[in-house]
Amino acid sequence: MLRAVATRVRSSMSLAATAAARGSRGARVASLGTPRAFARPLVGGARVFARDRSLPRSPSTPPRRGAFRVSRRVSRRFVAATDDGAEPKPTPVASSVYAHPELYELAFGFRDFDSEAAFLARMCRAHAGRAMRSVLELGAGPAWHSVSCVTTQGPCVAVALDNTPAMLKRASRRALERGCEESVAVVAGDMTRLDARALRQTAQTLVPTRRNRSDTADDSPSNDDSQTFAGFDVVTVLLGTAAHLTAPEDAEACLRGAADCLAPGGIVVLELEHPYDLFDGQLMDAHGDAWDREVENGGGLRVLVEWGREGDPFDVETQIVERTVSVNVVDENGKPPANGAFPPVEEVVRCRVFTAPEIALLGKLAGLTVAATFGDMDADVPLTHEDANNMVIVLRRADDDETLRP
């Protein structure tokens, strides 16, 4: 899931968004200790405010960060079928923002998800050698990417997996609203305990018959329902979700499960916090970021998002930072809406900052190898670019590398 744009206030604002509040690496917006960003250039009139008002800020610099999923001092886990065949059940999460999907979407729904779906399709073409016809989205939240993949990159089917009851309901409703409920399955599950067989069976029920498809020339093994569904073309862990796999064994288990879910030649796409903050020492002296975003058709309401506060702890040994984050919706007078529709939320977000070599090693343990890296969900932005907001890593199964090798 994700966090997004808002303005700085001292009241309760929660969860949300690493992102928006930092400028490029060369020109930061007073952001010490906030994750580098899952945000593409923001829309909706976002503004960023530095905690230290004396620090200069370019009014033309938009918030850059996107955001991670959050948990209250616990690693966030995601649902899907269980290994013992029992009926999967949503696992409650202590983060109240996830109990309010509408608030979450107001805070973090600023990204161009259709463009990001196109990026995933491009990665599939480049590194799997075929069209993207099936997607497994881990930690899907409102299923932004699943719905966009199906509606803009079709014919395609998607399975959106999450563990929060309210988010599962919102994801199902989003698919229904976009008219793609027959192509998107919303599943409860734990992303560290994926049941690949159950997930493939779920996807199999969505795959259209070959005679109803427009791309009959595509002979991808995962797309023909005349045979058993072979696996997913693309498995994603986006919006910083993997940052909450704070234990190495959980990160390995997630990647191993993702690898098991892939079709031959398929890819895993991770979107993580850019590790620059880890190297420049700013995590050791966290100050925090904040931004605001106008609520569309909200009659003057704005969403205020805070990501990190001065004194938030960072453990240099484990590379885990615990950031205080908050989300508020206020009217033009800076007060909460009279109807109480959007209660203020404040949480502690516990996330791990990964480096590229660590992901490569964890991937190797899970049978995956790095195929490409980027600095955003944009094939034209390298990881080393000064405006790189995130660390996007594409992995594929090591045995596929052997097969594809001339």
Buried (B, 14 or more C-beta within 10 A) or exposed (E): BBBBBBBBBEBBBBBBBBBBBBBBBEEBBBBBBBBBBBBBBBBBEBBBBBBEEEEEBEEEBBBBBBBBBBBBEBBBBBBBBBEEEEEBEBBEBBBBBBBBBBBBBBBBBBBBBBEBBBBBBBBBEEBBEBBBBBBBBBBBBBBBBBBBBBBBBBBBBBBBBBBBBBBBBBBBBBBEEBEBBEBBBBBBBBBBBBBBEBBBEBBBEBBBEBEEBEEEEBEBBBBBBEEEBBBBBBBBBBBBBBBBBBEBEBBBBBBBBBBBBBBBBBBBBBBBBBBBBBEEEBBBEBBBBBBBBBBEEBEEBBBBBBBBBEEBBBEEEEBBBBBBBBBBBBBEEEEBBEEEEBBBBBBBBBBBBBBBEBBBEBBBBBBBBBBBBBBBBBBEBEBEBEBBBBBBBBBBBBEBEEEEEE
